[in-house]
C-alpha cells in the first residue's frame, strides 16, 4: 500500500486526483504501478487502476492477470471494478472506502457478483486514514 501511496503522490504533482495503484504477482513482487493521469492525458479512463492493469499486462505479456493482486488507495469505481474482473485479477486490496462511487463495497459489489464469470477476493480499509488524507486535502484545496 505504501507503494500505491507513492503513486498517488506522483498523480497530485501533475494536478490529478491523488489515487495510486500497483499490481503485484503471486509472490508479492512488484509488476507495475500508476497514479491517476486523467488530467495529464486528457483521458477519462486514465484511472490509476486501469493504467496499472494495462502496464502489468504489457509487463507480463498477456491480458490475463491470474495470480495477481491490485493494491489501490481508494475503493475502485464501476469502470475499474469491471476491469479487475475482465483482467482475471485474483485479489484486490484497497485503502479508503468511497461512499460516493465505490463499486466494491460502498455502492455495489461488482467484483464478487456471482453472475459474472470471475470473482475477485477483496480486502478493504488497509491504511484507510493514510489513504484518505491526500484525497481530503486535494478536494479541500479545490473547494477553496
C-alpha positions as CSV (number, residue, x, y, z in Angstrom):
1,X,0.0,0.0,0.0
2,X,2.9,2.3,0.7
3,X,4.0,2.0,-3.0
4,X,0.4,2.8,-4.1
5,X,0.5,5.9,-1.9
6,X,3.7,7.0,-3.6
7,X,2.0,6.6,-7.0
8,X,-0.9,8.7,-5.6
9,X,1.6,11.4,-4.6
10,X,3.0,11.5,-8.1
11,X,-0.5,11.9,-9.5
12,X,-1.1,15.0,-7.4
13,X,2.1,16.5,-8.7
14,X,0.5,16.9,-12.1
15,X,-2.9,18.0,-10.9
16,X,-4.7,14.7,-10.9
17,X,-6.7,13.3,-8.0
18,X,-4.2,11.5,-5.8
19,X,-5.1,7.9,-6.3
20,X,-2.4,5.3,-6.8
21,X,-2.4,1.6,-7.7
22,X,0.2,-1.2,-8.0
23,X,0.0,-4.7,-9.3
24,X,2.0,-7.5,-7.6
25,X,2.4,-11.1,-8.7
26,X,1.6,-14.2,-6.6
27,X,5.0,-14.0,-4.9
28,X,4.3,-10.4,-3.9
29,X,6.8,-8.9,-6.4
30,X,6.0,-5.5,-8.0
31,X,4.8,-5.8,-11.6
32,X,3.5,-2.3,-12.4
33,X,2.1,0.8,-10.9
34,X,0.4,4.0,-11.8
35,X,-1.3,7.1,-10.4
36,X,-4.3,8.8,-11.9
37,X,-3.5,10.5,-15.2
38,X,-6.9,11.8,-16.4
39,X,-5.8,15.5,-16.3
40,X,-2.3,14.7,-17.6
41,X,-3.5,12.6,-20.6
42,X,-7.0,14.2,-21.1
43,X,-8.4,10.7,-20.9
44,X,-11.4,9.9,-18.8
45,X,-10.4,6.3,-18.5
46,X,-6.9,7.0,-17.2
47,X,-7.7,5.9,-13.6
48,X,-4.8,4.5,-11.6
49,X,-6.2,1.0,-11.6
50,X,-6.8,0.9,-15.4
51,X,-3.3,2.2,-16.1
52,X,-1.7,-0.2,-13.6
53,X,-3.6,-3.2,-15.2
54,X,-2.5,-2.1,-18.7
55,X,1.1,-1.8,-17.6
56,X,1.0,-5.1,-15.8
57,X,-0.5,-6.9,-18.9
58,X,2.3,-5.4,-21.0
59,X,5.0,-6.4,-18.5
60,X,3.6,-10.0,-18.2
61,X,2.9,-10.4,-21.9
62,X,-0.9,-11.0,-21.7
63,X,-4.2,-9.6,-20.6
64,X,-4.9,-12.4,-18.1
65,X,-3.5,-11.3,-14.7
66,X,-4.2,-14.6,-12.9
67,X,-2.4,-14.8,-9.6
68,X,-2.0,-11.0,-9.4
69,X,-3.2,-8.6,-6.7
70,X,-4.1,-5.0,-7.4
71,X,-3.4,-2.6,-4.4
72,X,-5.1,0.8,-4.7
73,X,-5.5,3.7,-2.3
74,X,-9.3,4.2,-3.0
75,X,-12.1,1.7,-3.5
76,X,-12.5,1.2,-7.2
77,X,-15.3,2.8,-9.3
78,X,-17.5,0.7,-11.6
79,X,-15.2,1.0,-14.6
80,X,-12.2,-0.1,-12.6
81,X,-14.0,-2.9,-10.8
82,X,-15.2,-4.2,-14.2
83,X,-11.6,-4.0,-15.5
84,X,-10.4,-6.1,-12.5
85,X,-13.0,-8.8,-13.3
86,X,-12.1,-8.7,-17.0
87,X,-8.4,-9.0,-16.3
88,X,-9.0,-12.0,-14.0
89,X,-7.2,-10.4,-11.1
90,X,-7.2,-12.7,-8.1
91,X,-7.2,-10.2,-5.3
92,X,-8.0,-6.5,-4.6
93,X,-6.6,-4.7,-1.6
94,X,-7.8,-1.1,-1.2
95,X,-7.3,1.7,1.4
96,X,-10.1,4.2,1.7
97,X,-13.8,3.4,1.1
98,X,-15.6,5.6,-1.5
99,X,-19.2,6.2,-0.3
100,X,-20.0,8.2,-3.5
101,X,-18.6,6.0,-6.2
102,X,-17.2,2.8,-4.7
103,X,-18.2,-0.3,-6.7
104,X,-16.6,-3.0,-4.4
105,X,-18.2,-2.4,-1.1
106,X,-19.9,1.0,-0.7
107,X,-22.5,1.2,-3.5
108,X,-22.1,-2.0,-5.4
109,X,-20.1,-5.2,-5.3
110,X,-19.2,-5.7,-9.0
111,X,-16.1,-7.8,-8.3
112,X,-17.9,-10.5,-6.4
113,X,-21.2,-10.6,-8.4
114,X,-22.0,-14.3,-8.9
115,X,-23.5,-13.6,-12.3
116,X,-20.0,-12.8,-13.7
117,X,-17.5,-15.3,-14.9
118,X,-14.8,-14.3,-12.5
119,X,-14.8,-13.1,-8.9
120,X,-12.1,-11.2,-7.0
121,X,-11.2,-11.6,-3.4
122,X,-11.3,-8.3,-1.6
123,X,-9.6,-6.8,1.5
124,X,-10.6,-3.2,2.2
125,X,-9.6,-0.5,4.7
126,X,-5.9,-1.0,4.7
127,X,-4.1,2.1,5.9
128,X,-7.5,3.7,5.4
129,X,-6.8,7.1,7.2
130,X,-3.5,7.4,5.4
131,X,-5.1,6.7,2.0
132,X,-8.0,9.1,2.7
133,X,-5.8,12.1,3.8
134,X,-4.4,13.0,0.4
135,X,-7.8,12.9,-1.1
136,X,-9.3,15.1,1.6
137,X,-6.5,17.6,1.2
138,X,-6.8,17.6,-2.6
139,X,-10.6,18.2,-2.6
140,X,-10.4,20.8,0.3
141,X,-7.8,22.8,-1.7
142,X,-10.0,22.6,-4.8
143,X,-13.1,23.8,-3.0
144,X,-11.3,27.0,-1.7
